[in-house]
């Protein structure tokens, strides 16, 4: 089990990026959350088995067709034990 926090920049808000991330999290059995940040980036907090997490991260690097990922920062963080993956909204900042 591994957990990472991502900060993804570029054209990543208003293009369905969070829903794309959630769909892939469900596909690869990754738990955690995704949210837009006030600065225009997308933050992803994700944990899962290493092979599944690697596949998930590759999808996040690509993004949905309408997006354009310009920056992709990965930070290792301690495992939390999420039980699901969810989209956090503005009120969750």
N, C-alpha and C positions, 0 to 999 in steps of 0.2 A: 504494500500500500504506500502511495506517495501523494503528497499534496503540493500544489503550486498556486501562486497568484500571478495572473497575467494583467498587464496593462497594454491594451491594443489601441493604436492611434491611426488616424487617417480618416477616410470617409466611412465611418463605422456607426454613426447615429442616423436614424431616419431611413435605413435601408434594410431593416429586418434582421440586423446582426444578432440581437439578443435571442430572437426566436430560432435562428439558425444554430446558435450555440446550444440552446436547450435541446433542440432536435438531435444534435450530434451527441450531447451528453447522455440522452436516453438510449441512443443507438449503441454507445460504447460503455454503458453502465458506469458513468462518471457522476459523482455527487458533488453538490456545492451550490454556487449561484453565479449569475451574470447580472451586471447592472451598468447603466450609463453613468458617467461621472459628469459633474458640472463643467469640467474643462473640455468636454467633447470627446473623451476617450470611452472605451468600454473596459470595465474591470471584470475579470473572471476569477473565481476562487474554485478550484476543482481538485478532487481527489479520487483516486481509483487505482486499480492494478496497473503496474507499469506499462504493459503492452497496450492496454486499452487507453491509458492516459496519453501515450505517445501518438496513437491514431487520432484521438480527440484533438490534441494540440496541433497536429498537421492540418486538420479541418479548420481550426480557429485561425491559423496563419493564412489560409486561403480566403476565408470568409465567403459570404453569399455572392452571387454574380454582380449585384449592384454596388458592392462595397469595394474599397481600395485600402488595403492595409499598408501603411507606411512605416509603422514601428510596432515592435512586438517584444515586450520585456517579460521575462520569466523570472520569478523569485521562488525559491524553495521555502516552504513554511512547514511547521510541524503539523502532523495529521490531526484532524479535528474530530472526525467520525460523523460526517454528514450522512443523513439517511435518505435524502432525495436531492434533486436538482431543481432550482427555481429561478425565476426572473424576479429580481428586486426592482421596485419602481422608485420614482423620485422621492416619495415620502420615507423611503428606507435609507437615504443618504446618511 
